[in-house]
Amino acid sequence: MESYLDNAATTRALASVKDVMNQVLTEDYGNPSSLHIKGMQAENYIKDAKETIAKSLKADPKEIIFTSGGTESNNMALIGAALANRRSGNHIITTRFEHASVLNPVLFLQEMGFRVTFLPVDAEGHVILAELEEALTDDTILVSVMHVNNEIGAVQDIKTISGIVKAKNPEILFHVDAIQSYGKYTICPKREGIDLLSVSGHKLHGPKGSGFLYVRDKVKIKPILYGGGQQKGMRSGTENVPAIAGLAEAVRVYYTDHEEKVNHMYELKARLLKGLSELPGVHVNGLPADGDIRKTAPHIVNIGFEGVRSEVLLHALEEKGVYVSSGSACSSNHPALSGTLQAIGVEQAMLDSAIRFSFSVYTTDEEVDYAAEQVKALVPMLRRYRRK
């Protein structure tokens, strides 16, 4: 049996996504900048995609910029906003808990002379609000916070964070990395005070190489790509129409019967935790003190196994057809201790013992049960092997 539980890294594209992409690649393949009917057909795919995505956010289609994925969206938001608003201030706030596609652009901006504050988080992975209030200054122009942490599934109270930021100065831009939360939550940027929102398509059964950046109307950012002026000059380059059409199809499917899909993932999460509860030396990282999994993301579980190295367990599970992650897939091929786990205070001995299990709406009970059985069989054996 095969059990794919690495959906926070990437998801299988839907059959309907494949079909619409094939249609665009082989039939409606015109350049959307061309004036003839083939070009108009391609342009209509982009228009329809903007409307579909905007509807999911209760936003305006003109506020959607298509990108190559989450990394580009985060870079465009952070670098573009910082450069466009430098005359208003020189201070950026983020957390010690962010994905590399946020941390590295912020470090780049720091090298350019911007002052950066990295906020701590508590043991459950939540921004310490008092620290945020204290960090805000008259010079602050941008705050960036990840909605759902990609390693432990901690969920930030975005509306409260935004309220604190905007109370200090309504002109401070608030960016949210929603790469792990879009599709799992209903997000309304205007209601939640979000100015910039990053999304990646392959996290919700769309194609790799697809994504978008929501930019609230009248928010100024500078483009980071220059060329033919596509997408109103904000993201030059011929649009990747097949990927855009595929992304829109994934969004349409994901937000149909949305609550039912989310409940299914929470049920899978509870099932896995129950299945592993009898195994000694197991620590669920980022779980609230009251054990309420509904306070965490529905699709991510991060578990530390005492006495077992995560990479060893990962490959042992792989041999049994169970696919998991030992950290963020975007950087897990560069072994290093998790900054996320260090930020929430996981003890040193457990930093190299964590496995991330992540579900999709199509993950089955049988897959979860099989994975739990394999973990329960392998962990005691690997512990004995390590002691030797």
C-alpha positions as CSV (number, residue, x, y, z in Angstrom):
1,M,0.0,0.0,0.0
2,E,1.1,3.6,-0.6
3,S,0.3,6.4,1.9
4,Y,1.3,9.9,0.7
5,L,1.3,12.2,3.7
6,D,3.4,15.0,2.5
7,N,0.7,17.2,1.1
8,A,2.1,20.4,2.7
9,A,5.1,19.9,0.4
10,T,2.9,19.4,-2.7
11,T,-0.4,17.8,-3.7
12,R,-1.4,15.7,-6.7
13,A,-3.0,17.8,-9.4
14,L,-6.7,17.2,-10.0
15,A,-7.8,15.4,-13.1
16,S,-9.9,18.4,-14.0
17,V,-6.8,20.6,-13.6
18,K,-4.9,18.4,-16.0
19,D,-7.7,18.5,-18.5
20,V,-8.1,22.3,-18.6
21,M,-4.3,22.7,-18.8
22,N,-4.2,20.2,-21.7
23,Q,-6.9,22.2,-23.5
24,V,-5.0,25.4,-23.1
25,L,-1.6,23.8,-24.1
26,T,-2.9,22.1,-27.2
27,E,-6.1,23.9,-28.4
28,D,-6.4,27.4,-26.9
29,Y,-2.7,28.1,-26.9
30,G,-2.7,31.7,-28.1
31,N,-0.6,34.5,-26.5
32,P,-3.0,36.6,-24.4
33,S,-1.3,39.7,-25.7
34,S,-2.2,38.9,-29.3
35,L,-5.1,40.7,-30.9
36,H,-6.6,37.8,-32.9
37,I,-9.2,35.3,-31.6
38,K,-6.6,32.8,-30.3
39,G,-5.2,35.6,-28.1
40,M,-8.6,36.6,-26.9
41,Q,-9.4,33.0,-25.9
42,A,-6.2,33.0,-23.8
43,E,-7.0,36.3,-22.3
44,N,-10.5,35.0,-21.3
45,Y,-8.9,32.2,-19.3
46,I,-6.9,34.8,-17.4
47,K,-10.0,37.0,-16.9
48,D,-12.1,34.0,-15.7
49,A,-9.3,32.9,-13.3
50,K,-9.1,36.3,-11.7
51,E,-12.8,36.3,-11.2
52,T,-12.8,32.8,-9.6
53,I,-9.9,33.6,-7.3
54,A,-11.3,37.1,-6.4
55,K,-14.6,35.5,-5.5
56,S,-12.9,33.1,-3.0
57,L,-11.4,36.2,-1.3
58,K,-14.4,38.5,-1.6
59,A,-11.9,40.7,-3.5
60,D,-11.8,42.6,-6.8
61,P,-10.3,40.7,-9.8
62,K,-8.0,43.7,-10.5
63,E,-6.4,43.0,-7.1
64,I,-5.0,39.6,-8.3
65,I,-1.5,39.3,-9.9
66,F,-0.5,35.9,-11.2
67,T,3.0,34.6,-10.3
68,S,5.1,31.5,-10.6
69,G,4.2,30.5,-7.1
70,G,4.6,31.3,-3.4
71,T,8.3,32.2,-3.5
72,E,7.8,34.8,-6.2
73,S,4.6,36.1,-4.5
74,N,6.5,36.6,-1.2
75,N,9.4,38.3,-2.9
76,M,7.2,40.6,-4.9
77,A,5.2,41.5,-1.8
78,L,8.1,42.2,0.5
79,I,10.7,43.7,-1.9
80,G,8.1,45.5,-3.9
81,A,6.4,47.0,-0.9
82,A,9.6,48.0,0.8
83,L,11.0,49.8,-2.2
84,A,7.8,51.5,-3.0
85,N,7.4,52.9,0.5
86,R,10.9,53.7,1.5
87,R,10.3,57.4,1.7
88,S,7.7,56.7,4.5
89,G,10.0,54.7,6.7
90,N,12.8,52.1,6.9
91,H,11.5,49.5,9.4
92,I,10.2,46.0,8.6
93,I,8.7,43.6,11.1
94,T,8.4,39.8,10.7
95,T,8.8,36.8,12.9
96,R,11.5,34.1,13.6
97,F,8.9,31.6,12.4
98,E,8.7,32.4,8.7
99,H,9.4,30.4,5.6
100,A,12.7,30.9,3.8
101,S,10.8,32.7,0.9
102,V,10.0,35.4,3.5
103,L,13.1,35.3,5.6
104,N,15.6,35.6,2.7
105,P,14.0,38.5,1.0
106,V,13.8,40.3,4.4
107,L,17.5,39.6,4.9
108,F,18.2,41.0,1.4
109,L,16.3,44.1,2.4
110,Q,18.3,44.3,5.6
111,E,21.5,44.3,3.4
112,M,20.0,47.2,1.5
113,G,19.8,49.2,4.7
114,F,16.3,48.5,6.0
115,R,16.0,47.9,9.7
116,V,14.4,44.5,10.5
117,T,12.8,43.3,13.7
118,F,12.3,39.5,14.1
119,L,9.5,38.8,16.6
120,P,9.6,35.8,18.9
121,V,6.7,33.3,19.2
122,D,5.4,31.3,22.1
123,A,5.5,27.5,22.7
124,E,2.4,27.0,20.5
125,G,3.9,29.1,17.6
126,H,1.8,32.2,18.1
127,V,3.1,35.8,17.7
128,I,3.5,37.4,21.1
129,L,1.2,40.4,20.6
130,A,2.8,42.5,23.3
131,E,6.2,42.2,21.5
132,L,4.5,43.2,18.3
133,E,3.0,46.3,19.9
134,E,6.4,47.3,21.4
135,A,8.2,46.7,18.0
136,L,6.0,49.1,16.0
137,T,7.5,52.5,15.5
138,D,6.8,55.6,13.5
139,D,9.3,54.3,11.0
140,T,7.6,51.0,10.4
141,I,6.3,50.5,6.9
142,L,5.7,46.7,6.5
143,V,4.7,43.8,8.8
144,S,4.8,40.2,7.4
145,V,3.3,37.2,9.2
146,M,2.7,33.6,8.1
147,H,-0.9,32.6,8.6
148,V,-0.3,28.9,9.0
149,N,3.2,27.7,9.8
150,N,4.3,25.1,7.2
151,E,6.1,22.8,9.7
152,I,3.8,22.6,12.8
153,G,0.5,24.0,11.6
154,A,0.3,26.9,14.1
155,V,-2.4,29.4,13.1
156,Q,-2.0,33.1,13.7
157,D,-4.9,35.4,14.7
158,I,-4.5,37.5,11.6
159,K,-7.3,39.9,12.3
160,T,-6.0,40.7,15.8
161,I,-2.5,41.2,14.5
162,S,-3.7,43.5,11.7
163,G,-5.8,45.5,14.2
164,I,-2.7,46.1,16.3
165,V,-0.7,47.2,13.3
166,K,-3.3,49.4,11.9
167,A,-4.0,51.0,15.3
168,K,-0.4,52.2,15.3
169,N,-0.6,53.5,11.7
170,P,-3.2,52.6,9.1
171,E,-0.5,53.2,6.4
172,I,1.7,50.3,7.6
173,L,1.3,47.5,5.0
174,F,0.4,44.1,6.4
175,H,1.5,41.1,4.3
176,V,0.3,37.6,5.0
177,D,2.0,34.4,3.7
178,A,-1.1,32.3,3.1
179,I,0.6,29.5,1.2
180,Q,-0.4,26.9,3.7
181,S,-3.7,28.4,4.7
182,Y,-5.5,29.4,1.5
183,G,-7.9,26.6,0.7
184,K,-8.0,25.4,4.3
185,Y,-9.6,28.6,5.6
186,T,-12.0,31.2,4.2
187,I,-9.9,34.4,4.0
188,C,-11.4,37.8,3.4
189,P,-8.5,40.3,3.1
190,K,-10.6,43.4,3.4
191,R,-12.4,42.2,6.6
192,E,-9.1,41.0,8.1
193,G,-7.1,44.1,7.3
194,I,-4.7,42.3,4.9
195,D,-2.9,44.5,2.3
196,L,-0.8,41.7,0.5
197,L,-1.5,38.0,0.4
198,S,0.7,35.3,-1.1
199,V,-0.6,32.0,-2.5
200,S,0.8,28.9,-4.2
201,G,-1.2,26.7,-6.5
202,H,0.4,23.3,-6.0
203,K,-0.6,23.3,-2.3
204,L,-4.2,22.8,-3.2
205,H,-4.1,20.4,-6.1
206,G,-3.2,23.0,-8.8
207,P,-0.1,22.9,-10.9
208,K,3.4,23.6,-9.8
209,G,4.7,27.0,-11.1
210,S,1.3,28.7,-10.4
211,G,0.4,31.2,-7.7
212,F,-0.9,34.7,-7.2
213,L,-0.4,37.8,-5.0
214,Y,-3.4,39.7,-3.8
215,V,-2.6,43.4,-3.7
216,R,-5.3,45.6,-2.1
217,D,-6.5,48.3,-4.3
218,K,-4.4,51.5,-4.0
219,V,-1.5,49.7,-2.3
220,K,1.7,50.7,-3.9
221,I,4.4,48.1,-4.7
222,K,7.2,48.2,-7.2
223,P,7.5,45.3,-9.7
224,I,10.5,43.1,-9.4
225,L,10.3,41.9,-13.1
226,Y,10.5,44.3,-16.0
227,G,9.7,43.6,-19.6
228,G,6.6,43.8,-21.8
229,G,4.3,45.3,-19.2
230,Q,1.9,42.4,-18.8
231,Q,-0.5,42.5,-15.9
232,K,-0.5,46.3,-15.9
233,G,3.3,46.3,-15.6
234,M,3.3,44.6,-12.2
235,R,4.6,41.3,-13.5
236,S,6.0,41.4,-17.0
237,G,6.4,38.3,-19.1
238,T,3.9,36.3,-21.2
239,E,1.4,34.9,-18.8
240,N,1.5,31.1,-18.1
241,V,-2.0,30.6,-19.2
242,P,-2.2,26.8,-18.7
243,A,-1.0,27.1,-15.1
244,I,-3.3,30.1,-14.5
245,A,-6.3,28.1,-15.8
246,G,-5.3,25.1,-13.8
247,L,-4.9,27.1,-10.7
248,A,-8.4,28.6,-11.1
249,E,-9.9,25.1,-11.6
250,A,-8.2,23.9,-8.4
251,V,-9.6,26.9,-6.5
252,R,-13.1,26.4,-7.9
253,V,-13.1,22.7,-6.8
254,Y,-11.4,23.3,-3.4
255,Y,-13.9,26.0,-2.4
256,T,-16.9,23.8,-3.4
257,D,-18.2,22.0,-0.2
258,H,-15.3,23.7,1.5
259,E,-16.4,23.1,5.1
260,E,-16.8,19.4,4.4
261,K,-13.3,19.2,3.0
262,V,-11.8,20.9,6.1
263,N,-13.7,18.7,8.5
264,H,-12.4,15.6,6.7
265,M,-8.8,16.8,7.2
266,Y,-9.4,17.4,10.9
267,E,-10.9,13.9,11.2
268,L,-7.7,12.5,9.6
269,K,-5.6,14.5,12.0
270,A,-7.5,13.2,15.1
271,R,-7.3,9.7,13.7
272,L,-3.5,9.8,13.3
273,L,-2.9,11.3,16.8
274,K,-5.2,8.6,18.3
275,G,-3.4,5.9,16.3
276,L,0.0,7.0,17.7
277,S,-1.1,7.8,21.2
278,E,-0.2,4.4,22.7
279,L,3.4,4.8,21.4
280,P,5.7,6.0,24.2
281,G,8.1,8.9,23.8
282,V,5.9,10.8,21.3
283,H,5.7,14.6,21.4
284,V,3.2,16.6,19.2
285,N,4.9,19.9,18.4
286,G,2.8,23.0,18.5
287,L,-0.3,21.4,19.9
288,P,-2.2,23.8,22.2
289,A,-2.1,23.1,25.9
290,D,-5.8,22.1,25.9
291,G,-5.2,19.6,23.1
292,D,-7.8,21.3,20.8
293,I,-6.6,20.4,17.3
294,R,-9.2,22.8,15.9
295,K,-6.9,25.6,17.0
296,T,-4.3,24.4,14.6
297,A,-4.3,23.9,10.8
298,P,-6.4,20.9,9.6
299,H,-3.7,19.3,7.4
300,I,-0.4,19.4,9.4
301,V,0.8,17.3,12.3
302,N,4.4,17.6,13.5
303,I,5.5,14.8,15.9
304,G,8.8,14.2,17.6
305,F,9.9,10.6,18.3
306,E,12.3,10.2,21.2
307,G,15.5,8.4,20.3
308,V,14.9,8.3,16.6
309,R,16.5,10.6,14.0
310,S,13.9,12.1,11.7
311,E,15.8,11.3,8.5
312,V,16.2,7.7,9.5
313,L,12.5,7.3,10.2
314,L,11.6,9.1,7.0
315,H,13.5,6.6,4.9
316,A,12.4,3.6,6.9
317,L,8.8,4.7,6.2
318,E,9.6,5.4,2.6
319,E,10.6,1.7,2.2
320,K,7.1,0.8,3.5
321,G,5.4,3.2,1.0
322,V,4.7,5.9,3.5
323,Y,5.8,9.4,2.4
324,V,6.3,12.1,5.0
325,S,8.7,15.1,5.6
326,S,11.3,15.9,8.1
327,G,10.8,19.6,7.8
328,S,10.0,22.2,5.1
329,A,10.2,20.5,1.7
330,C,11.6,23.7,0.2
331,S,14.7,23.3,2.2
332,S,14.7,19.7,3.5
333,N,17.4,18.7,1.0
334,H,19.7,21.0,2.9
335,P,19.8,19.3,6.4
336,A,19.7,21.8,9.3
337,L,18.0,22.0,12.6
338,S,14.5,23.4,12.2
339,G,14.3,27.1,13.0
340,T,10.6,26.7,13.6
341,L,11.1,24.0,16.3
342,Q,13.9,26.1,17.9
343,A,11.6,29.1,17.9
344,I,8.9,27.3,19.9
345,G,11.4,26.0,22.4
346,V,11.7,22.3,21.5
347,E,14.5,20.8,23.6
348,Q,17.8,20.3,21.8
349,A,17.6,16.5,22.0
350,M,14.3,16.5,20.1
351,L,15.2,18.9,17.3
352,D,16.4,16.1,15.0
353,S,13.5,13.8,15.8
354,A,10.5,15.5,14.2
355,I,8.4,14.2,11.3
356,R,5.7,16.2,9.5
357,F,2.6,14.3,8.4
358,S,0.3,16.4,6.1
359,F,-3.0,15.5,4.6
360,S,-5.1,16.5,1.6
361,V,-8.9,16.4,1.1
362,Y,-8.4,13.2,-0.8
363,T,-6.3,11.4,1.9
364,T,-8.2,8.3,3.1
365,D,-8.7,6.8,6.6
366,E,-6.9,3.7,5.3
367,E,-3.8,5.7,4.3
368,V,-3.6,7.2,7.8
369,D,-4.2,3.9,9.6
370,Y,-1.5,2.2,7.5
371,A,1.0,5.0,8.2
372,A,0.3,4.8,12.0
373,E,0.8,1.0,11.9
374,Q,4.2,1.4,10.2
375,V,5.3,4.1,12.6
376,K,4.4,1.9,15.6
377,A,6.3,-1.0,14.1
378,L,9.4,1.0,13.1
379,V,10.0,3.4,16.0
380,P,10.7,0.7,18.6
381,M,13.0,-1.1,16.2
382,L,14.9,2.0,15.3
383,R,15.2,3.0,19.0
384,R,16.9,-0.4,19.8
385,Y,19.2,0.0,16.8
386,R,20.2,3.4,17.9
387,R,21.1,2.3,21.4
388,K,23.6,-0.2,20.0
